[in-house]
Amino acid sequence: MKQILDAILAGDTAAEDFAALEIPQSYKAVTVHKDEVDMFEGLASRDKDPRKSLHVEDVELPELGPGEALVAVMASAINYNTVWTSIFEPMATFGFLERYGRTSPLAAKHDRPYHVVGSDLAGVVLATGPGVHSWKPGTEVVAHCLSVELESPDGHNDTMLDPEQRIWGFETNFGGLAEVALVKANQLMPKPAHLTWEEAASPGLVNSTAYRQLVSRNGAGMKQGDNVLIWGASGGLGGYATQFALNGGATPICVVSSQDKADICRSMGAELIINRSEEDYRFWKDEHTQDPKEWRRFGAKIRELTGGEDPDIVFEHPGRETFGASVFAARKGGTIVTCASTSGFMHQYDNRYLWMHLKRIIGSHFANYREAWEANRLIAKGLVHPTLSRTYPMEQVGQAALDVHRNQHQGKVGVLCLAPEEGLGVRDEAMRAKHLDAINRFRGV
């Protein structure tokens, strides 16, 4: 790995020299173990500690197949799917790997007693399998996390509808929290030249997810002038939704939980802020009963900020805790678009506010290649910026995942893999200088 790292750090290694590098037969990776899936049995979700389940260890290099690429990973990032994997909720991911392994001889290698996790990366192509023409060894790349087979007609209009659609590093093996990752070549995208490795690694999953959810015609199809209610507006997803709303001529209504988070939203250009801690909204009277009075109080606050208008779009991802309020708050004919349920999967809402007011609920999951490419292009052009707040070395990945699990973070949390330190990998210093304040907006918060 040292020769590979030296070639990357040199910054001018030729493609043929990268192609000639020997790839070691094992590499360091972050894993969970199949024989430990019951280790947290009986504990509440919050008490499950990723530091106990995430291992940093040497694993065998997977065989490179047709249409695939091996990438030297300089940096990766933590997503909620890594947290879920690490606490084995809502189920252990080894069932995904077993089912995938049965689909073909090529996929059989994914069924291992360990799972290399991680759904983001920034790094350098090391080798490609038969049939790959667009990506050469030595190319600096980021990866989106959509893995598809496209042997069925269902996915050819929107690849997210492929019956064999999976999230790489969550429903497949050999993910990005490692020194080497195995991806399909159609997951690769150019690394933004003005960003460091850790900055470039951080947007992939959440930026693409927010783009499809809010901007794409497959999601809410946001237009100029829309009022967009954004839960967790300074978080990993919400930080991009806020930027997309501002860039697209919409008005974000940013819901946050602290003054620090409110300040981040204002620094992005948002003006309408709801601090949940100050307002003390309690949408649930108890575990089983919601409080419509609190929905109405919340809706009144929104209209106070907007001059009497309700949200055209509600950008949902907390799930159970907020969904009843989201359905209530959306305007007549409005849209609630949801991509996650970080506070619980079983949603409750008053259906009268949906059907009688002609509202729509849209499910949105990650993004297809075109959407991910467009989202990455906006990063590369400096129109949307990373939300990276902190970076950990791979050896401390458990702590990084714990931060996200307990919401003790802002934006995205990065992880250095091969990169020996932060700040490396910038190729366009002039462009970086132009956007430096925006790039560092979330740092240290």
C-alpha positions as CSV (number, residue, x, y, z in Angstrom):
1,M,0.0,0.0,0.0
2,K,2.9,2.3,0.6
3,Q,3.9,2.3,-3.1
4,I,0.2,3.1,-4.0
5,L,0.1,5.9,-1.5
6,D,3.4,7.4,-2.7
7,A,2.1,7.3,-6.3
8,I,-1.1,9.2,-5.3
9,L,0.7,11.7,-3.1
10,A,3.2,12.5,-6.0
11,G,0.2,14.0,-7.9
12,D,1.7,13.5,-11.3
13,T,2.1,9.7,-11.6
14,A,1.3,8.5,-15.2
15,A,-1.6,6.2,-15.9
16,E,0.7,3.4,-17.1
17,D,2.7,3.6,-13.9
18,F,-0.5,3.3,-11.8
19,A,-1.5,0.3,-14.0
20,A,1.8,-1.3,-13.3
21,L,1.5,-1.0,-9.5
22,E,1.1,-4.3,-7.6
23,I,-2.1,-4.4,-5.6
24,P,-1.6,-6.2,-2.3
25,Q,-3.8,-9.3,-1.7
26,S,-5.1,-7.9,1.6
27,Y,-5.9,-4.4,2.9
28,K,-7.1,-2.7,6.0
29,A,-10.9,-2.2,6.2
30,V,-13.7,-1.4,8.6
31,T,-15.9,-4.4,9.2
32,V,-18.7,-5.9,11.2
33,H,-18.7,-9.6,11.9
34,K,-21.5,-12.1,11.2
35,D,-20.9,-14.0,14.5
36,E,-21.5,-10.8,16.5
37,V,-25.0,-9.8,15.3
38,D,-26.5,-10.6,18.7
39,M,-24.0,-8.6,20.7
40,F,-26.5,-5.8,21.5
41,E,-29.5,-8.0,22.2
42,G,-31.7,-6.5,24.9
43,L,-30.3,-3.0,24.6
44,A,-32.2,0.1,23.5
45,S,-31.0,1.5,20.2
46,R,-29.4,4.5,21.8
47,D,-27.3,2.3,24.1
48,K,-25.8,0.3,21.3
49,D,-22.2,1.3,20.8
50,P,-20.6,1.2,17.3
51,R,-17.2,1.3,18.9
52,K,-17.8,-2.3,20.0
53,S,-19.0,-3.7,16.7
54,L,-16.8,-1.9,14.1
55,H,-13.5,-3.6,13.6
56,V,-10.4,-2.3,11.7
57,E,-8.7,-5.3,10.3
58,D,-7.0,-6.8,7.3
59,V,-9.3,-8.5,4.8
60,E,-8.7,-10.4,1.5
61,L,-8.7,-8.4,-1.7
62,P,-11.9,-9.3,-3.7
63,E,-11.6,-10.7,-7.2
64,L,-12.1,-8.0,-9.9
65,G,-14.9,-8.9,-12.3
66,P,-16.3,-7.5,-15.5
67,G,-17.6,-3.9,-15.3
68,E,-15.9,-3.4,-11.9
69,A,-13.1,-1.2,-10.6
70,L,-10.7,-1.3,-7.6
71,V,-10.2,2.1,-6.0
72,A,-7.5,3.2,-3.6
73,V,-9.6,5.0,-1.0
74,M,-8.0,8.2,0.4
75,A,-11.0,9.2,2.5
76,S,-14.6,8.1,3.2
77,A,-17.4,9.3,5.4
78,I,-20.0,8.1,7.9
79,N,-23.7,7.8,6.9
80,Y,-26.7,6.6,8.9
81,N,-26.6,3.3,7.0
82,T,-23.2,2.6,8.5
83,V,-24.6,3.4,12.0
84,W,-27.5,1.0,11.3
85,T,-25.1,-1.7,10.1
86,S,-23.0,-1.2,13.2
87,I,-25.9,-1.7,15.6
88,F,-27.5,-4.4,13.5
89,E,-30.8,-2.5,13.1
90,P,-33.4,-2.8,11.8
91,M,-31.7,-6.1,10.8
92,A,-28.2,-7.4,10.3
93,T,-26.9,-6.7,6.8
94,F,-25.6,-10.2,6.3
95,G,-29.0,-11.2,5.0
96,F,-28.4,-8.7,2.2
97,L,-25.0,-10.2,1.4
98,E,-26.3,-13.7,1.4
99,R,-29.2,-12.9,-1.0
100,Y,-26.9,-10.9,-3.3
101,G,-24.3,-13.7,-3.3
102,R,-26.9,-16.2,-4.6
103,T,-27.7,-14.1,-7.6
104,S,-24.7,-14.9,-9.7
105,P,-21.1,-16.4,-9.6
106,L,-19.8,-12.8,-9.8
107,A,-21.8,-11.7,-6.8
108,A,-21.0,-14.8,-4.7
109,K,-17.8,-13.1,-3.4
110,H,-20.0,-10.6,-1.4
111,D,-21.2,-13.3,0.9
112,R,-18.5,-13.3,3.6
113,P,-18.6,-13.7,7.4
114,Y,-17.5,-10.1,7.5
115,H,-19.0,-7.0,5.9
116,V,-16.7,-4.1,4.8
117,V,-18.9,-1.1,5.3
118,G,-19.1,2.5,4.0
119,S,-21.0,4.1,1.1
120,D,-18.8,7.1,0.3
121,L,-15.2,7.4,-1.1
122,A,-12.7,9.7,-2.7
123,G,-9.7,8.1,-4.2
124,V,-7.8,6.8,-7.3
125,V,-8.7,4.0,-9.7
126,L,-6.2,1.2,-9.4
127,A,-7.5,-1.4,-11.8
128,T,-10.6,-2.1,-13.9
129,G,-12.2,-5.3,-15.1
130,P,-13.1,-6.4,-18.6
131,G,-15.6,-4.1,-20.4
132,V,-14.6,-0.9,-18.6
133,H,-13.5,1.8,-21.1
134,S,-14.2,5.2,-19.4
135,W,-12.0,4.9,-16.3
136,K,-8.3,4.4,-16.3
137,P,-5.8,3.6,-13.5
138,G,-4.7,6.8,-11.9
139,T,-8.0,8.7,-12.4
140,E,-9.0,10.6,-9.3
141,V,-12.7,9.8,-8.5
142,V,-15.5,9.9,-6.1
143,A,-18.2,7.2,-6.0
144,H,-21.9,7.2,-5.6
145,C,-23.5,4.3,-3.8
146,L,-26.0,2.9,-6.3
147,S,-25.3,-0.7,-7.3
148,V,-27.6,-2.1,-10.1
149,E,-27.6,-5.0,-12.4
150,L,-30.0,-3.7,-15.1
151,E,-30.9,-7.2,-16.4
152,S,-34.6,-6.4,-16.0
153,P,-36.5,-3.8,-18.1
154,D,-37.8,-2.1,-14.9
155,G,-34.6,-0.2,-14.3
156,H,-34.0,1.3,-17.7
157,N,-36.2,4.3,-17.3
158,D,-35.0,5.0,-13.7
159,T,-32.2,2.8,-12.4
160,M,-33.5,3.2,-8.9
161,L,-36.4,1.0,-10.0
162,D,-34.1,-1.9,-10.9
163,P,-35.3,-5.0,-9.0
164,E,-31.6,-5.6,-8.2
165,Q,-31.0,-2.1,-6.9
166,R,-28.7,-2.1,-3.9
167,I,-26.8,0.4,-1.8
168,W,-23.1,-0.3,-2.1
169,G,-21.3,-0.7,1.3
170,F,-24.7,-1.4,3.0
171,E,-26.4,-4.1,0.9
172,T,-23.2,-5.1,-0.8
173,N,-19.7,-5.8,0.5
174,F,-16.3,-4.2,0.0
175,G,-17.5,-0.6,0.8
176,G,-15.6,2.7,1.1
177,L,-14.4,2.6,4.7
178,A,-11.2,0.8,3.7
179,E,-7.9,1.3,2.0
180,V,-9.3,-0.4,-1.2
181,A,-12.9,-0.5,-2.4
182,L,-14.6,-2.6,-5.0
183,V,-17.2,-0.7,-7.1
184,K,-19.1,-1.0,-10.3
185,A,-17.5,1.3,-12.9
186,N,-20.8,3.1,-13.3
187,Q,-20.6,4.3,-9.7
188,L,-17.6,6.4,-10.5
189,M,-17.6,10.2,-11.0
190,P,-14.8,12.8,-11.3
191,K,-13.3,14.1,-8.0
192,P,-13.9,17.9,-7.6
193,A,-10.4,19.3,-8.2
194,H,-10.7,22.1,-5.6
195,L,-11.5,19.8,-2.7
196,T,-9.3,17.8,-0.3
197,W,-9.8,14.0,-0.2
198,E,-11.9,14.2,2.9
199,E,-14.1,17.0,1.6
200,A,-14.6,15.3,-1.7
201,A,-15.6,12.0,0.0
202,S,-18.3,13.6,2.2
203,P,-21.1,14.7,-0.2
204,G,-21.7,11.5,-2.3
205,L,-24.6,9.8,-0.6
206,V,-26.3,12.7,1.1
207,N,-25.8,15.2,-1.7
208,S,-27.2,12.9,-4.3
209,T,-30.1,11.8,-2.0
210,A,-31.1,15.4,-1.4
211,Y,-30.8,16.3,-5.1
212,R,-33.3,13.5,-6.1
213,Q,-35.5,14.1,-3.2
214,L,-35.9,17.9,-3.7
215,V,-34.8,18.9,-7.2
216,S,-35.3,15.9,-9.5
217,R,-38.6,15.2,-11.3
218,N,-38.4,11.9,-9.5
219,G,-38.8,13.7,-6.2
220,A,-40.5,16.9,-5.3
221,G,-39.5,18.8,-8.5
222,M,-38.8,22.0,-6.6
223,K,-39.4,25.2,-8.6
224,Q,-38.6,28.9,-8.1
225,G,-40.7,30.5,-5.3
226,D,-41.5,27.3,-3.5
227,N,-41.5,27.4,0.3
228,V,-39.5,24.4,1.5
229,L,-39.7,23.2,5.1
230,I,-36.4,21.4,5.8
231,W,-36.1,19.2,8.9
232,G,-32.5,19.1,10.3
233,A,-31.5,21.9,7.9
234,S,-27.9,22.0,9.0
235,G,-27.4,18.2,9.0
236,G,-25.9,15.8,6.4
237,L,-29.0,15.8,4.3
238,G,-30.6,19.1,5.3
239,G,-27.4,21.1,4.7
240,Y,-27.6,20.1,1.0
241,A,-31.4,20.6,0.8
242,T,-30.9,24.2,2.2
243,Q,-28.3,24.9,-0.5
244,F,-30.4,23.5,-3.3
245,A,-33.4,25.5,-2.2
246,L,-31.4,28.7,-2.1
247,N,-29.7,28.0,-5.4
248,G,-33.0,27.1,-7.1
249,G,-34.9,30.2,-6.1
250,A,-36.9,28.6,-3.4
251,T,-37.3,29.8,0.2
252,P,-36.0,27.3,2.8
253,I,-37.7,27.2,6.2
254,C,-34.9,25.7,8.3
255,V,-35.9,23.6,11.3
256,V,-32.9,23.1,13.7
257,S,-32.3,22.1,17.3
258,S,-29.8,24.6,18.5
259,Q,-28.5,28.1,18.0
260,D,-25.2,26.9,16.5
261,K,-27.2,25.0,13.9
262,A,-29.3,28.1,13.2
263,D,-26.2,30.1,12.7
264,I,-25.0,27.6,10.1
265,C,-28.2,28.0,8.2
266,R,-27.9,31.8,8.2
267,S,-24.4,31.5,7.0
268,M,-25.6,29.6,4.0
269,G,-28.1,32.5,3.3
270,A,-31.3,31.1,4.9
271,E,-33.4,33.7,6.7
272,L,-36.4,31.7,8.0
273,I,-35.3,29.6,11.0
274,I,-37.3,27.6,13.5
275,N,-35.2,26.5,16.6
276,R,-37.1,23.5,18.0
277,S,-35.3,23.8,21.3
278,E,-36.4,27.4,21.9
279,E,-40.0,26.6,20.7
280,D,-40.1,23.3,22.6
281,Y,-42.5,21.6,20.2
282,R,-43.8,18.3,21.6
283,F,-45.6,16.5,18.8
284,W,-46.2,13.4,20.9
285,K,-48.1,13.5,24.3
286,D,-46.8,10.0,25.0
287,E,-45.4,7.1,23.1
288,H,-48.7,6.4,21.4
289,T,-50.5,9.7,21.1
290,Q,-49.7,12.8,19.0
291,D,-50.8,16.3,19.9
292,P,-52.6,18.1,17.0
293,K,-52.4,21.3,19.0
294,E,-48.6,21.2,18.6
295,W,-49.0,20.7,14.9
296,R,-51.2,23.8,14.7
297,R,-48.7,25.8,16.8
298,F,-45.9,24.7,14.5
299,G,-48.0,25.6,11.4
300,A,-48.7,29.0,12.9
301,K,-44.9,29.6,13.4
302,I,-44.3,28.7,9.7
303,R,-46.9,31.2,8.5
304,E,-45.5,33.8,10.8
305,L,-42.2,33.5,9.1
306,T,-43.5,33.3,5.5
307,G,-46.1,36.0,5.7
308,G,-49.0,33.6,5.9
309,E,-47.9,30.9,3.5
310,D,-47.7,27.1,4.2
311,P,-44.8,25.0,2.8
312,D,-45.1,23.8,-0.8
313,I,-42.7,21.0,0.0
314,V,-41.7,19.3,3.2
315,F,-38.3,17.7,3.1
316,E,-38.8,14.8,5.5
317,H,-36.3,12.3,6.9
318,P,-36.7,12.2,10.8
319,G,-39.8,10.0,10.3
320,R,-42.0,8.9,13.2
321,E,-41.3,11.9,15.4
322,T,-42.1,14.6,12.8
323,F,-44.2,13.0,10.1
324,G,-47.6,13.9,11.6
325,A,-46.6,17.5,11.8
326,S,-45.2,17.4,8.3
327,V,-48.4,16.1,6.7
328,F,-50.4,18.8,8.6
329,A,-48.0,21.6,7.8
330,A,-47.8,21.2,4.0
331,R,-50.0,23.5,2.0
332,K,-53.2,22.3,0.3
333,G,-51.9,20.5,-2.8
334,G,-48.4,20.4,-1.3
335,T,-45.8,17.6,-1.2
336,I,-44.2,15.7,1.6
337,V,-41.1,13.9,0.3
338,T,-39.4,11.4,2.5
339,C,-36.1,9.5,2.2
340,A,-35.5,8.1,5.7
341,S,-36.9,7.5,9.2
342,T,-34.1,8.2,11.6
343,S,-36.5,8.5,14.6
344,G,-38.6,5.5,13.7
345,F,-40.0,3.7,10.6
346,M,-43.6,3.4,11.7
347,H,-45.2,6.7,10.8
348,Q,-48.6,8.0,12.0
349,Y,-50.5,11.0,10.6
350,D,-54.0,12.2,10.3
351,N,-55.1,11.1,6.8
352,R,-57.8,13.8,6.6
353,Y,-55.1,16.4,6.1
354,L,-53.8,14.3,3.3
355,W,-56.8,13.3,1.3
356,M,-59.1,16.3,1.9
357,H,-56.3,18.8,1.2
358,L,-55.0,16.9,-1.9
359,K,-51.5,16.5,-0.6
360,R,-49.0,14.0,-1.9
361,I,-46.4,11.8,-0.1
362,I,-43.5,10.8,-2.3
363,G,-41.0,8.2,-1.3
364,S,-37.4,9.0,-2.4
365,H,-34.4,6.7,-2.1
366,F,-30.8,7.7,-3.0
367,A,-30.5,8.7,-6.7
368,N,-29.8,7.3,-10.1
369,Y,-26.5,7.8,-11.9
370,R,-27.7,10.8,-13.8
371,E,-29.0,12.5,-10.6
372,A,-25.8,11.6,-8.7
373,W,-23.7,12.9,-11.6
374,E,-25.6,16.2,-11.6
375,A,-25.3,16.6,-7.9
376,N,-21.5,16.0,-8.1
377,R,-21.2,18.4,-11.0
378,L,-22.7,21.2,-8.8
379,I,-20.0,20.4,-6.2
380,A,-17.3,20.5,-8.8
381,K,-18.5,23.8,-10.1
382,G,-18.5,25.4,-6.7
383,L,-22.3,26.0,-6.7
384,V,-22.9,23.6,-3.8
385,H,-20.3,22.9,-1.0
386,P,-19.4,20.1,1.3
387,T,-20.9,20.0,4.8
388,L,-17.9,18.3,6.4
389,S,-17.5,19.3,10.1
390,R,-14.9,16.8,11.5
391,T,-12.6,14.1,10.3
392,Y,-11.4,11.0,12.1
393,P,-8.6,8.5,11.3
394,M,-9.8,5.1,10.4
395,E,-8.6,3.7,13.7
396,Q,-11.3,5.9,15.4
397,V,-14.1,5.0,13.1
398,G,-16.2,3.7,16.0
399,Q,-16.2,7.1,17.6
400,A,-17.1,8.7,14.4
401,A,-20.1,6.4,14.0
402,L,-21.1,7.0,17.6
403,D,-21.1,10.8,17.0
404,V,-23.6,10.3,14.2
405,H,-25.6,7.7,16.1
406,R,-26.1,10.1,19.0
407,N,-26.5,13.2,16.8
408,Q,-23.4,14.8,18.3
409,H,-22.3,16.1,15.0
410,Q,-23.0,18.7,12.3
411,G,-23.2,18.1,8.6
412,K,-21.0,15.1,7.7
413,V,-18.3,13.3,9.6
414,G,-15.3,12.2,7.5
415,V,-12.8,9.3,7.9
416,L,-9.3,9.2,6.6
417,C,-8.4,5.9,5.0
418,L,-5.1,5.9,3.0
419,A,-4.7,9.7,3.4
420,P,-2.1,10.2,6.1
421,E,-3.5,13.6,7.1
422,E,-6.2,16.2,6.2
423,G,-5.8,18.8,3.6
424,L,-4.3,16.7,0.8
425,G,-5.5,16.2,-2.8
426,V,-6.3,19.8,-3.9
427,R,-5.6,20.2,-7.6
428,D,-7.2,23.6,-8.2
429,E,-6.0,26.0,-5.6
430,A,-7.4,29.1,-7.3
431,M,-11.0,27.8,-7.3
432,R,-10.5,26.6,-3.7
433,A,-9.5,30.1,-2.6
434,K,-12.6,31.5,-4.2
435,H,-14.9,29.2,-2.1
436,L,-12.8,28.6,1.0
437,D,-15.3,30.2,3.5
438,A,-18.2,28.1,2.1
439,I,-16.1,24.9,2.1
440,N,-15.2,25.4,5.7
441,R,-18.6,26.6,6.9
442,F,-19.3,23.5,9.0
443,R,-15.8,23.0,10.3
444,G,-15.4,22.9,14.0
445,V,-19.0,23.5,14.8
